Amino acid sequence: MTKTKKLIVVGGGAAGFFCAVNAARLHPNLHVIILEKSSQLLTKVKVSGGGRCNVTHAVDEVSEMLDAYPRGKNFMRKTLHAFSTHDTEAWFLKRGIKLKTEDDGRMFPETDRSQSIIDCLMTEAQKYHVEILQQREVEKIERVAEQFIIHCKNSMFAPIEADFVCIAIGGQPKLSGFNWLTELGLTVEAPVPSLFTFNIPDKKLHSLMGVVAKDAIVKLPALKMQERGPVLITHWGLSGPAVLKLSSRGARDLHAIDYHFELQINWTSTFHESSMLEALKKNRTTLKQKIGSRNPFDLTSRLWEYLLDRSTISAEMQWTDLSNNALVMLARVLTSDRYEVKGKTTFKEEFVTAGGIRLSEIDPLTMESKKIKGLFFAGEILDVDGITGGYNFQHAWSSGFIAAQTISLRVD
């Protein structure tokens, strides 16, 4: 069959692939080409979830997802109704990839291998004859009459004409990365990092690298923000779900203060300072052993000993010998421990930005630019970003599918 229309998808990541394979599947008379600037495809899919790929998040209703998007909540309300987490699960299941749900709601392939997702998308691309051209970095797009002309940086590659273009290049760390798009008259919200860990210059804390507090409350007093969940101690400071969620929600505010701020952590989320003090006093009368040998707060022994040291309490002391002043200090450290954060570190190999194409210029029901007919967007290139837990991939699937469906209906 002769291909009568051409779609160029710029970007070989999750959103780009999902748009490409679905557009080609929905309309066999559409010639689909993916242009990827690097020599690798689906790199974020590969590293996500420690190499397992956190495909999406298990929810029953769209409303349950929305608070996970610090930027783009109202936009996502519409896109998730069009292609939901249930649709994502069903799409992969139909292609032999069953997803499983973990206790915290994150969904992974049953294989626990991101390669399963990559193989699935690559198989779909091959099945529907999606052409993939790598090391093709786009530097300019022209709109001429009813056509687009796509220019790549390397002059050895001839310009490509297309009827439709979907931009899915992911987040860009610098505003300059959007220059070739602003030249088209599009508006960009300046990018800043999101989903990062907190650097704390405390060598004693660093010595606990790998220790996890299972259920802590982390507060940023200056921003009046807090999150509850696991906290991971690293060789540079603090990470884990609670910290990553804070970094996402406070992305622009934290950027504005150059990532220098005070952090307060309650290592035992079920207590506040006064209730902790009462619990410690009770322990003093009931526990007949060294304080370092046992703690009743489900903290690891290494973390417990570290917190005793911060409270200037010897682990060799007997519970019965602790003074009231010592208990007050320990209660304060356990429930409102304070640290100075100086800087950030990217979360593993994953990079997420707040910022991108202004959402008011995009129709969430089609993913088409309101300014340029035939130009579509999918994924993190838009000013949408989610907290950790599969939300950013769901945005990629939803936006990619909606763009593909819209384009397929325009072919004839």
C-alpha positions in Angstrom: 0.0 0.0 0.0 1.3 3.4 -0.9 1.9 5.7 2.1 0.1 8.9 1.4 0.9 10.9 4.6 4.1 11.2 6.7 4.5 11.7 10.4 7.9 12.6 11.9 8.3 11.9 15.6 11.2 13.8 17.1 12.6 11.8 20.0 13.1 8.1 20.6 12.0 7.9 24.2 8.8 6.5 25.8 6.4 9.3 24.5 7.9 9.3 21.1 7.8 5.6 20.6 4.2 5.3 22.0 3.1 8.0 19.6 4.9 6.4 16.6 3.8 2.8 17.1 0.2 3.7 17.8 -0.1 6.1 14.9 1.3 3.5 12.5 -1.0 0.8 13.9 -4.1 3.0 13.8 -3.5 4.0 10.2 -1.4 1.7 7.9 -1.5 4.4 5.2 0.7 6.6 7.4 4.5 6.6 7.0 6.0 7.1 10.5 9.6 8.0 11.1 11.3 8.5 14.5 14.3 10.8 14.6 16.6 10.2 17.6 19.6 12.5 18.2 21.7 9.9 20.0 22.7 6.3 19.2 20.4 5.0 22.0 16.7 4.5 22.2 14.3 4.4 25.2 17.2 5.3 27.6 14.9 6.4 30.5 12.8 3.3 30.1 16.0 1.3 30.5 17.1 2.8 33.8 13.7 3.5 35.4 12.9 1.8 38.7 16.4 0.5 39.1 16.2 -1.3 35.7 12.7 -2.7 36.3 10.7 0.2 34.7 8.0 1.8 36.8 5.5 1.8 34.0 2.6 3.5 35.8 0.8 3.8 39.1 -2.2 1.8 40.2 -5.3 3.9 40.8 -9.0 3.4 40.3 -10.0 7.0 39.5 -8.3 9.7 37.5 -8.8 12.1 40.5 -6.5 9.9 42.6 -3.6 10.7 40.2 -3.9 14.4 39.9 -2.1 15.5 43.1 1.0 13.6 41.8 1.5 16.4 39.2 2.9 19.6 40.8 2.7 21.1 37.3 0.0 20.3 34.8 -2.7 18.9 37.1 -5.6 20.4 35.1 -4.0 19.4 31.8 -3.6 15.8 33.1 -7.2 15.6 34.2 -8.2 15.7 30.6 -5.4 13.5 29.1 -5.9 10.8 31.8 -9.6 10.6 31.0 -8.6 10.0 27.4 -5.9 7.4 28.1 -5.8 6.2 31.7 -3.6 3.9 33.8 -6.1 1.1 33.1 -5.6 1.8 29.4 -1.9 1.6 29.8 -2.1 -1.7 31.7 -4.5 -3.2 29.0 -2.3 -2.0 26.2 0.8 -3.8 27.4 -1.2 -6.9 28.5 -2.6 -7.2 25.0 1.0 -7.4 23.8 2.0 -10.1 26.4 3.4 -7.8 29.1 1.5 -8.3 32.4 2.1 -5.6 35.0 2.2 -6.2 38.7 1.3 -3.7 41.5 3.6 -3.3 44.5 2.4 -2.2 48.0 3.1 1.5 47.3 1.1 1.4 44.1 3.9 1.4 41.6 3.4 -0.9 38.7 6.2 -2.9 37.0 6.3 -5.6 34.4 6.1 -9.1 36.0 9.5 -9.9 34.6 11.0 -7.1 36.7 13.0 -6.1 33.6 12.8 -2.8 31.8 14.0 -4.7 28.7 10.5 -6.3 28.5 9.0 -2.9 27.9 11.7 -1.9 25.4 11.4 -5.2 23.5 7.6 -4.7 23.3 7.9 -1.2 21.9 10.6 -2.2 19.4 8.5 -5.2 18.3 5.5 -2.9 17.7 7.7 -0.5 15.7 8.9 -3.4 13.5 5.5 -4.8 13.1 4.0 -1.6 11.9 7.0 -0.5 9.8 8.0 2.5 11.9 11.3 3.8 10.4 13.9 4.7 13.1 16.8 7.1 12.2 19.4 7.6 14.9 22.0 10.3 15.4 19.6 12.8 13.7 19.4 15.8 15.9 16.8 18.3 14.7 17.9 21.9 14.7 15.1 23.6 12.7 11.5 23.0 11.6 9.9 25.1 8.8 6.2 25.4 8.0 5.8 25.7 4.3 2.2 25.7 3.0 0.7 22.5 4.4 4.0 20.8 4.9 6.8 20.7 7.6 10.4 20.7 6.6 12.7 19.2 9.2 16.4 20.0 9.2 18.9 18.0 11.1 22.2 19.4 12.4 24.5 17.3 10.2 24.4 18.8 6.7 24.9 15.3 5.2 21.3 14.6 6.0 18.8 16.0 3.5 15.8 17.9 4.9 12.7 15.7 5.5 9.2 16.8 4.5 6.3 15.7 6.6 2.5 16.2 7.0 2.6 15.9 10.8 5.3 16.4 13.4 5.2 15.2 17.0 7.9 16.6 19.3 8.8 14.2 22.1 12.4 15.1 23.0 11.9 15.0 26.8 12.9 17.7 29.3 15.7 20.1 28.4 18.1 21.2 31.2 18.6 24.7 29.6 16.3 27.2 28.0 18.6 27.2 25.0 17.5 23.6 24.2 14.1 25.0 23.2 15.5 27.7 20.8 14.5 25.8 17.6 10.9 25.6 19.0 10.6 29.2 20.2 11.6 30.2 16.6 8.3 28.7 15.6 6.5 31.2 17.9 6.0 28.7 20.7 6.2 29.8 24.4 8.4 27.9 26.8 8.3 27.9 30.6 11.9 28.0 31.8 13.2 24.6 32.8 14.4 23.8 36.3 15.4 20.4 37.8 12.8 18.3 39.5 13.1 14.9 41.3 16.5 15.3 42.9 18.2 14.4 46.2 19.3 16.8 49.0 23.1 17.3 49.6 23.9 17.7 53.3 27.5 18.3 54.3 27.6 16.0 57.3 30.2 13.2 57.3 28.7 11.4 60.2 25.4 11.3 58.3 27.2 10.1 55.2 28.7 7.2 57.1 25.1 5.7 57.3 24.9 5.4 53.5 22.3 2.8 52.6 20.3 3.1 55.8 16.6 3.6 55.4 14.1 5.2 57.8 10.9 3.3 56.7 8.3 6.0 57.7 9.6 9.5 58.3 8.2 13.0 57.9 10.4 15.5 56.0 9.6 19.2 56.3 10.9 22.3 54.5 9.9 25.0 57.1 10.7 28.0 54.8 8.3 26.6 52.1 5.7 25.2 54.6 5.9 21.9 52.8 6.2 18.3 54.1 6.1 14.8 52.8 5.8 11.4 54.6 7.4 8.2 53.5 10.7 6.3 53.4 14.0 8.3 53.6 17.3 6.9 52.3 20.6 8.1 53.6 23.2 8.4 50.9 26.9 9.3 50.7 25.9 12.9 50.0 22.8 13.4 52.1 19.2 12.3 51.9 17.1 10.7 49.2 14.1 8.3 49.1 10.4 8.8 48.2 9.7 11.5 50.8 12.7 13.7 49.7 12.1 13.2 46.0 8.4 14.2 46.3 9.5 17.4 48.1 12.0 18.1 45.4 9.3 17.8 42.8 6.7 19.9 44.6 9.2 22.6 45.5 11.2 22.5 42.3 10.9 26.2 41.4 11.0 27.6 44.9 14.2 25.5 45.7 15.8 26.7 42.5 15.1 30.3 43.5 17.0 29.9 46.7 19.9 28.1 45.0 19.2 24.8 46.9 20.3 26.2 50.2 17.7 25.7 52.9 16.9 24.1 56.3 15.3 20.6 56.4 13.5 19.1 59.4 13.0 15.4 59.8 10.8 13.4 62.1 12.4 9.9 62.0 9.4 8.4 63.7 6.3 9.7 62.0 3.7 8.4 64.5 5.1 10.7 67.3 5.5 14.4 67.9 7.9 15.9 70.4 5.6 15.8 73.4 4.3 12.3 72.8 7.8 11.1 72.1 9.0 12.5 75.4 6.2 10.6 77.2 7.2 7.4 75.4 10.9 7.9 76.4 10.0 8.4 80.0 7.9 5.3 80.0 10.9 3.4 78.5 13.1 4.7 81.2 11.0 2.9 83.8 10.4 -0.3 82.0 13.6 -1.1 80.0 16.4 -2.6 82.1 19.2 -2.5 79.6 21.6 -0.3 77.7 19.9 2.4 75.5 22.1 1.5 72.6 21.1 -2.2 72.6 17.4 -1.6 71.9 15.1 1.0 70.5 11.3 0.6 70.4 10.8 2.9 67.3 11.6 0.5 64.4 14.8 2.3 63.5 17.9 0.4 62.4 20.6 0.0 65.0 23.0 2.2 63.0 20.5 5.0 62.7 19.5 4.7 66.4 23.1 4.9 67.5 23.7 7.9 65.2 20.7 9.7 66.7 21.8 9.0 70.2 25.2 10.5 69.3 23.4 13.6 68.0 21.6 13.8 71.3 25.0 13.5 73.2 23.8 10.3 74.8 26.2 7.4 75.2 24.9 4.1 73.7 26.4 2.4 76.8 24.1 4.2 79.3 21.3 2.3 80.9 17.8 3.5 80.1 17.2 3.9 83.9 20.1 6.4 84.2 18.9 8.9 81.6 18.1 12.4 82.9 15.1 14.4 82.0 17.2 16.8 80.0 18.7 13.9 78.1 15.2 12.6 77.2 14.1 16.0 76.1 17.1 16.3 73.8 16.5 12.8 72.4 12.8 13.5 71.8 13.7 16.6 69.9 16.2 14.9 67.7 13.9 11.9 67.0 11.0 14.1 66.0 12.5 17.4 64.7 16.0 16.7 63.6 17.4 19.7 61.6 20.0 19.8 58.8 21.3 22.4 56.4 20.9 21.5 52.8 23.5 22.8 50.4 22.9 21.7 46.9 21.2 18.8 45.0 22.1 15.7 43.1 20.3 14.1 40.2 18.3 11.0 41.2 20.2 8.1 39.8 20.4 8.3 36.0 17.0 9.8 35.7 16.5 13.4 34.9 13.2 15.2 35.2 12.5 18.9 34.6 9.8 21.3 35.6 9.2 23.5 32.6 8.6 23.1 28.9 6.1 24.1 26.2 3.4 26.3 27.8 0.3 24.2 28.4 -2.2 27.0 27.4 -0.8 26.6 23.9 -1.6 22.9 23.6 -5.0 21.2 23.3 -5.0 18.4 25.9 -7.7 16.5 23.9 -5.5 16.3 20.8 -1.9 17.2 21.9 -1.9 19.6 19.0 -0.4 23.1 19.1 -3.1 25.8 19.1 -0.7 28.0 17.1 0.5 25.6 14.4 -1.8 23.0 12.8 -0.3 19.6 12.4 2.4 20.1 15.2 1.9 17.9 18.2 3.7 17.3 21.5 4.1 14.4 23.8 5.9 13.7 27.1 8.1 15.8 29.2 8.8 18.4 26.6 5.5 19.9 27.9 5.3 21.8 31.2 4.0 18.7 33.0 6.0 16.7 35.5 5.1 14.2 38.2 6.5 13.0 41.5 8.3 9.6 41.6 6.1 6.5 41.2 5.3 6.0 37.6 3.5 9.2 37.0 5.9 10.7 34.4 5.7 7.5 32.3 1.9 7.6 32.5 2.1 11.2 31.1 4.3 9.9 28.3 1.8 7.0 27.4 -1.3 9.3 27.6 0.1 12.2 25.6 1.7 9.9 23.1 -1.4 7.9 22.5 -3.7 11.0 22.2 -1.4 12.5 19.6 -1.2 9.3 17.7 -5.0 8.9 17.7 -5.6 12.4 16.5 -3.0 12.2 13.7 -4.5 8.9 12.5 -7.9 10.5 12.1 -6.3 13.3 10.0 -4.7 11.0 7.4 -7.6 10.6 5.1 
